[in-house]
Amino acid sequence: MKITVCIGSSCHVKGSKSVVDTFKKLIEENNIADKVELGGTFCLGNCRDGVCLDIDGKIFSVTPQSAEEFFISEVLSKAI
């Protein structure tokens, strides 16, 4: 699974660093680094909704507050 988080200016202001940090922590805690590739990119074109991320070609928007819940439902459930 490949996760690409936008680190462009709009998403940076909305907390992309916090989202990346949360995802890194959860990947490590759940020992799924061999199943999940985490990367960064610039604009994914959905700036108004939150921090944008792409998971295997599908675009999502999260906030720093929803990142852990999103990770559990959309990433962890599919990576195990």
DAZI-V388799 format. One record per pair of residues at least 4 apart in sequence whose C-alpha atoms are under 8 Angstrom apart, sorted by the first residue. I is the first residue (numbers start at 0). GAP is how many residues later the second one is. If there is no record, write none. Layout:
i->I gap->GAP
i->I gap->GAP
This chain:
i->0 gap->34
i->0 gap->35
i->0 gap->36
i->0 gap->54
i->0 gap->55
i->0 gap->78
i->1 gap->34
i->1 gap->35
i->1 gap->36
i->1 gap->37
i->1 gap->52
i->1 gap->53
i->1 gap->54
i->2 gap->33
i->2 gap->34
i->2 gap->35
i->2 gap->36
i->2 gap->50
i->2 gap->51
i->2 gap->52
i->2 gap->53
i->3 gap->34
i->3 gap->35
i->3 gap->36
i->3 gap->37
i->3 gap->49
i->3 gap->50
i->3 gap->51
i->4 gap->11
i->4 gap->15
i->4 gap->33
i->4 gap->34
i->4 gap->35
i->4 gap->36
i->4 gap->46
i->4 gap->47
i->4 gap->48
i->4 gap->49
i->5 gap->5
i->5 gap->6
i->5 gap->10
i->5 gap->34
i->5 gap->35
i->5 gap->36
i->5 gap->37
i->5 gap->38
i->5 gap->45
i->5 gap->46
i->5 gap->47
i->6 gap->4
i->6 gap->5
i->6 gap->9
i->6 gap->10
i->6 gap->33
i->6 gap->34
i->6 gap->35
i->6 gap->36
i->7 gap->4
i->7 gap->33
i->7 gap->34
i->7 gap->35
i->8 gap->4
i->9 gap->4
i->9 gap->37
i->10 gap->4
i->10 gap->5
i->10 gap->36
i->10 gap->39
i->10 gap->40
i->10 gap->41
i->11 gap->4
i->11 gap->5
i->11 gap->39
i->13 gap->36
i->13 gap->37
i->13 gap->49
i->13 gap->50
i->14 gap->4
i->14 gap->36
i->14 gap->48
i->14 gap->49
i->15 gap->4
i->15 gap->35
i->15 gap->48
i->16 gap->4
i->17 gap->4
i->17 gap->46
i->18 gap->4
i->18 gap->32
i->18 gap->43
i->18 gap->44
i->18 gap->45
i->18 gap->48
i->19 gap->4
i->20 gap->4
i->21 gap->4
i->21 gap->45
i->21 gap->46
i->22 gap->4
i->22 gap->44
i->22 gap->45
i->22 gap->48
i->23 gap->4
i->23 gap->14
i->24 gap->4
i->25 gap->4
i->25 gap->42
i->25 gap->45
i->26 gap->4
i->26 gap->5
i->26 gap->6
i->26 gap->9
i->27 gap->4
i->27 gap->5
i->31 gap->4
i->31 gap->47
i->31 gap->48
i->32 gap->4
i->34 gap->44
i->35 gap->43
i->42 gap->4
i->43 gap->8
i->43 gap->9
i->43 gap->10
i->43 gap->15
i->45 gap->4
i->45 gap->6
i->45 gap->15
i->46 gap->4
i->46 gap->5
i->48 gap->12
i->48 gap->13
i->49 gap->11
i->49 gap->12
i->49 gap->13
i->50 gap->10
i->50 gap->11
i->50 gap->12
i->51 gap->7
i->51 gap->8
i->51 gap->9
i->51 gap->10
i->52 gap->6
i->52 gap->7
i->52 gap->8
i->52 gap->9
i->53 gap->4
i->53 gap->5
i->53 gap->6
i->54 gap->4
i->54 gap->5
i->61 gap->4
i->61 gap->5
i->61 gap->8
i->62 gap->4
i->65 gap->4
i->66 gap->4
i->67 gap->4
i->68 gap->4
i->69 gap->4
i->69 gap->5
i->70 gap->4
i->70 gap->5
i->71 gap->4
i->71 gap->5
i->72 gap->4
i->73 gap->4
i->74 gap->4
i->75 gap->4
